[in-house]
Amino acid sequence: MDIRLLGSVKALSGCSELPLGTPKQKILLAMLAADVNRLVTVEEMVDELWPAAPPRSAVPNVRTYAANLRRAFARAGGDAKAGEEATIVRQPGGYRLSAHPEAVDLARAQQRLAQARALIRSDQQSSAIPVLAEAVEGWRGTLLAGLPLGPLLTARREAAAREHEDALALLAELHLGSGQPEQALTLLRPHAARHLTRERLQTLLMQALLASDDPAGAVAVYRSARVALDEELGVRPGSRLDELHRMALEARSRLPTTSAQPPGPEQTEENRAANWLPRSTADFVGREEVLRRLLESIRRRSGQRAVVQVIDGMAGCGKTTLAVRLAELLRREHPDGQLFVDLRGHGEADPLAPSVVLSTLLRQLGVPPGRIPADVEDRADLWRRELAQRRVVLVLDNAAGSEQVLPLLPRAAGSVVLVTARSRLFASELGVPESLEVLSRSEAVRLLASTAGVDRVEAEPAAADKVVRRCGQLPLAIRLAGARLAHRPSWRVDDLASRLTDERDRINQLAVGDQTLAGAFATSYEPLGERSRRVFRMLALHPGDDFGGPMASALADLPLSETVAILEDLVDRHLLEEKASGRYRLHDLVREYAAELSRQVDDPSVRLAAVDRLLDLCLHATLSVAVRLESRLDGGALVTDPPSRPDLLAAIGPDVDWLERERATLTALVASAAEIGRDAFAWRLARALWRFCYIRTYFDDILSTHRHGLRAAWRLGDREAAAQMQNYLASAYVRTGNYPEATRLVESSVETYRNLHDQGTAARYRANLGVVYWLTGQLDAAVRLGAELRREVLLHGHAWIDLVLPNHGIALAAIGKYAEALELHRLHLFLARTKGDQFQLLNALGHVGMVRARMGDHGPAIRIMEASLRLRDRTGHRYGEPELRVDLGAAFRETNRLNEARRQHEAALRLAFDNGERHAQCAALNELGTTAEAQGDPIEAIRLHEQALKLAARIAHPQEQGRALVRLGFLILNKDPDEARRLWRRALAIFERTGGPEQHRVRTLLGE
């Protein structure tokens, strides 16, 4: 068992995560796990869960929470190894978590810290380093992140944070003592930057910078700490910080300078050309095009006025890193200072007021505190006067909004202001922002290499690619992943990739010390209003890659206009991306963060109700299109209740284009519905999607949705639904070459309907066997079945004659009865025209053209088949197109239009491969081989026929096997007549078994 309190509360048994229930239930577990093996009284639990006013049901509620947790742990205990079990024990007055302390991450980290301190006391510093490293790594994040805590756990959270800081500081001291300042810097920088008033951390950071020969960086740390101590605590830095500051100034004065200008009369060594930029990232990679474009733009605009450039983007996309890099590249042109202020627009602390920022900036310029006015307008005036005679670069990092930035902007030319923000800033003075995207794949791999080590990444390129993909190519995520590798020399890159596989734990894996990806996202999420937060969490329940306003509105259960306004606000805050007008998507890691939040905050019933609303909307929208595509579909039988949100259905205005656009979402919804037990939705949505997927040749989608739908129907015990799923699943198996499975499914569905005494549906489904018989070479059976079904239609007056006619006509053509086949296909064409059914019309045209071509009427056949293709282009119906192009190409070849024949056969082959239609692939390969032979390329022809033979044998398609053997015999006849005759005898055996007319021609070849 692994119980995690640092970061999000979790309990893992092996690879499975225990369902911990509501936030209050998680808090109860946290109380038990924080004091593992100690009795926690019911009174303590009540005080923590309801610190203000406990309800009358508080004690029964506590017992319910504990019972739920006990059951969850008991179920997990059955899978645990001996010694790894954890149980919740009820005792008089309360409860106790019985487990080994190592099972709780907080206890593990505390034990490692105590062990390291003991090693240090016994002068075993080198042994203490790996122990402390494990302790620091164990702190995945803030204790019980995201939970509303009472007084007891709030105090524990603060104590844990202090223990984490002690462990981090101790480890940094050991790294410094062992001559490894770079290791100390890696540890200290993120934590020290967030806690400027913690003098111990600032002292260690300055020591590490001095040991790394970076006195300028140490001076910058001192100045930031001095300002923070003064403004937040009203105190000066301690003596040790002052001493390190003097050492840094002395070390910096000994460095060679490139400035030829002597300091002005009022300048000192400390404030001349002040550089307050944070230390730049040594491994800055990527963004070359963005850097080049921004530098060109800034230099072009710098003549007349101060240049302002906003850089916005989602948390962790590298805005600050890019801004600091830009400032460094502009240093030579702006030699009078490089200023930097974190405006704290997103984080636990309140955003800095403009008055505070102006004071900080004036002091960075070297203005004495006594000269800084108290009034904010006077400060702004002094700030602008100071800048009027200088050329500086100013980085205003992490802006909350334009109102925070506007009072800080200089007016005179000569200065450049770089503003970073997670939210879009709206003000004409700020110009056009640069919105940062994630890194390209190659840039992301380079960043991982620079963080984790070039040799390690180059040794496992495939694993490195997995890591950056699972990090969503987000710079912060990649840096955190790389840092984990850097601190784990025994890990392979693939080890990290495997740890990032589980989407539910990926966010927690992307953490180093106090720096976490979840924490970065949280600073964008926390400022949202309650409704916006709920919409953000609900969006994680959408299974597709992108979505529009109506689907989001269904999930959120809000009016469409309000939902769209919230979505636009989330876009402005870079929590959501707008792919196209009205189409939104969540970055993969943001989705996982939102999903984890939803699991923590939202009751399961709330989440389920949101998914039900989305399923209801999508089912009604899909069905409204399906009944227009499939005339015999009874929508009223499939869905009896009206839509719960008719306003959203009207806003969608569903049509075939909508189905195409939402196809990935709809197929994913079927799987989601089946996974969460919404079985009625699962099979109905699969059925509603069938005709669209079939005519567009999305056979993989049919296989996926109808397998889920079939399992859902079985769970419901709905025999009729299961029979429908079997029949339509079989249609995809037929087109992709799995004829035995198709036969089994159709026969099962026919048997079900016979048992249900629905002979009409049983016969209609039985008609589908005719295609299977034809493809598997059972030509006589296919013809007999067609004749039987035609007689039944005439006898009982069934309305599905259009199913029987084409299948029977194809079978008749296969045995050479072209006149009879043509009569049936013409009747099919007449009925399709009468009904106005375009799908049946284009099919009938194709079949008429095919038969006419085989009868030798190539001119009319070509015109008819081209008409069928034009109709397919106009309607988007792609069903049967590969076979049609095969026949059209053969007709072109017979009229000596060989180039046109080849184009048709190549197009047929591409379509057949794209659709997974293996029987059409065989036919296209054989016809393309015959055309290559006609064009004088026998070697290419042999290769193509051999491919056709191999594939046809694999899927048991006898006609195409026989045709390949016949053509191969012709191609080798002059070189090896005996082998040619052997091939023809194999072909004859196939055609005699199937009853095809080709057997007479082969006998002639063999002289029989």
Secondary structure as GFF3:
##gff-version 3
##sequence-region A 1 1008
A	DSSP	beta_strand	2	4	.	.	.	ID=ss1
A	DSSP	beta_strand	10	13	.	.	.	ID=ss2
A	DSSP	beta_strand	16	17	.	.	.	ID=ss3
A	DSSP	alpha_helix	23	34	.	.	.	ID=ss4
A	DSSP	beta_strand	40	41	.	.	.	ID=ss5
A	DSSP	alpha_helix	42	49	.	.	.	ID=ss6
A	DSSP	alpha_helix	58	77	.	.	.	ID=ss7
A	DSSP	beta_strand	87	91	.	.	.	ID=ss8
A	DSSP	beta_strand	94	98	.	.	.	ID=ss9
A	DSSP	three_ten_helix	101	103	.	.	.	ID=ss10
A	DSSP	alpha_helix	105	121	.	.	.	ID=ss11
A	DSSP	alpha_helix	125	138	.	.	.	ID=ss12
A	DSSP	alpha_helix	151	177	.	.	.	ID=ss13
A	DSSP	alpha_helix	181	194	.	.	.	ID=ss14
A	DSSP	alpha_helix	199	211	.	.	.	ID=ss15
A	DSSP	alpha_helix	215	228	.	.	.	ID=ss16
A	DSSP	pi_helix	229	233	.	.	.	ID=ss17
A	DSSP	alpha_helix	239	253	.	.	.	ID=ss18
A	DSSP	alpha_helix	288	301	.	.	.	ID=ss19
A	DSSP	beta_strand	307	312	.	.	.	ID=ss20
A	DSSP	alpha_helix	319	329	.	.	.	ID=ss21
A	DSSP	beta_strand	338	342	.	.	.	ID=ss22
A	DSSP	alpha_helix	354	364	.	.	.	ID=ss23
A	DSSP	three_ten_helix	369	371	.	.	.	ID=ss24
A	DSSP	alpha_helix	376	388	.	.	.	ID=ss25
A	DSSP	beta_strand	393	399	.	.	.	ID=ss26
A	DSSP	alpha_helix	402	405	.	.	.	ID=ss27
A	DSSP	three_ten_helix	406	408	.	.	.	ID=ss28
A	DSSP	beta_strand	416	421	.	.	.	ID=ss29
A	DSSP	three_ten_helix	428	430	.	.	.	ID=ss30
A	DSSP	beta_strand	434	435	.	.	.	ID=ss31
A	DSSP	alpha_helix	441	452	.	.	.	ID=ss32
A	DSSP	alpha_helix	454	459	.	.	.	ID=ss33
A	DSSP	alpha_helix	461	470	.	.	.	ID=ss34
A	DSSP	alpha_helix	475	486	.	.	.	ID=ss35
A	DSSP	alpha_helix	493	499	.	.	.	ID=ss36
A	DSSP	alpha_helix	506	509	.	.	.	ID=ss37
A	DSSP	beta_strand	511	512	.	.	.	ID=ss38
A	DSSP	beta_strand	515	516	.	.	.	ID=ss39
A	DSSP	alpha_helix	517	525	.	.	.	ID=ss40
A	DSSP	alpha_helix	530	539	.	.	.	ID=ss41
A	DSSP	beta_strand	547	548	.	.	.	ID=ss42
A	DSSP	alpha_helix	549	556	.	.	.	ID=ss43
A	DSSP	alpha_helix	560	572	.	.	.	ID=ss44
A	DSSP	beta_strand	577	580	.	.	.	ID=ss45
A	DSSP	beta_strand	583	585	.	.	.	ID=ss46
A	DSSP	alpha_helix	588	601	.	.	.	ID=ss47
A	DSSP	alpha_helix	604	629	.	.	.	ID=ss48
A	DSSP	alpha_helix	635	638	.	.	.	ID=ss49
A	DSSP	alpha_helix	646	652	.	.	.	ID=ss50
A	DSSP	alpha_helix	656	661	.	.	.	ID=ss51
A	DSSP	alpha_helix	663	675	.	.	.	ID=ss52
A	DSSP	alpha_helix	679	695	.	.	.	ID=ss53
A	DSSP	alpha_helix	699	716	.	.	.	ID=ss54
A	DSSP	alpha_helix	719	736	.	.	.	ID=ss55
A	DSSP	alpha_helix	739	755	.	.	.	ID=ss56
A	DSSP	alpha_helix	759	766	.	.	.	ID=ss57
A	DSSP	alpha_helix	769	775	.	.	.	ID=ss58
A	DSSP	alpha_helix	779	796	.	.	.	ID=ss59
A	DSSP	alpha_helix	801	814	.	.	.	ID=ss60
A	DSSP	alpha_helix	818	835	.	.	.	ID=ss61
A	DSSP	alpha_helix	838	854	.	.	.	ID=ss62
A	DSSP	alpha_helix	858	875	.	.	.	ID=ss63
A	DSSP	alpha_helix	881	894	.	.	.	ID=ss64
A	DSSP	alpha_helix	898	915	.	.	.	ID=ss65
A	DSSP	alpha_helix	918	934	.	.	.	ID=ss66
A	DSSP	alpha_helix	938	955	.	.	.	ID=ss67
A	DSSP	alpha_helix	958	972	.	.	.	ID=ss68
A	DSSP	alpha_helix	977	994	.	.	.	ID=ss69
A	DSSP	alpha_helix	998	1005	.	.	.	ID=ss70
###
